[in-house]
Each structure stands twice: as structure tokens, then as C-alpha cells.
Amino acid sequence: MAHPAGPLLLIGLDADHVIKDVTFENLRVNGRVIRDSGGKPAWYLASDGVPMFVNEHVQNLRFLTTEEAAAL
């Protein structure tokens, strides 16, 4: 059984201290795989479907299916 967790916080300090190149593979939230290529309107980010906060000092955050990650 999965246990609920609090929101994930990805917070880079400033432009010189960023968080970069983070990839979530096959991340599931409420049984749904979160992915960048999810067929959603362009104004939505994949992270909108995840209980997380990402600030402006995070770069190249990706959500991929297992198949998408294998194709890299």
C-alpha cells in the first residue's frame, strides 16, 4: 500500500545555485503516470499534476514514461 507524502519542494537558491537535470521516470500520482508528453494543453506543465513546488531556479525538470526514458 502506498503511503501519502507531503508535497515535494524543488527550490534552487539563486541563478548561481540551481537545481538542474532532474528526471522522474514512471512517476505515478493517484494511479496516473505523469509525463511531459501527456497530450495536455500547452499552458499546463507536467508538474501541475504532482503535489510539488518548483521555483524559477530549477532547470530541465522532466517527467518520462519508462519507454520514453529508454529511447534517450
Protein Blocks (a to p, Z undefined) as FASTA:
>chain_A
ZZdddddddddfblmlccehiacehiaeehiacdfklopafkbcfklmpccdddfkbghi
acddfklmmmZZ
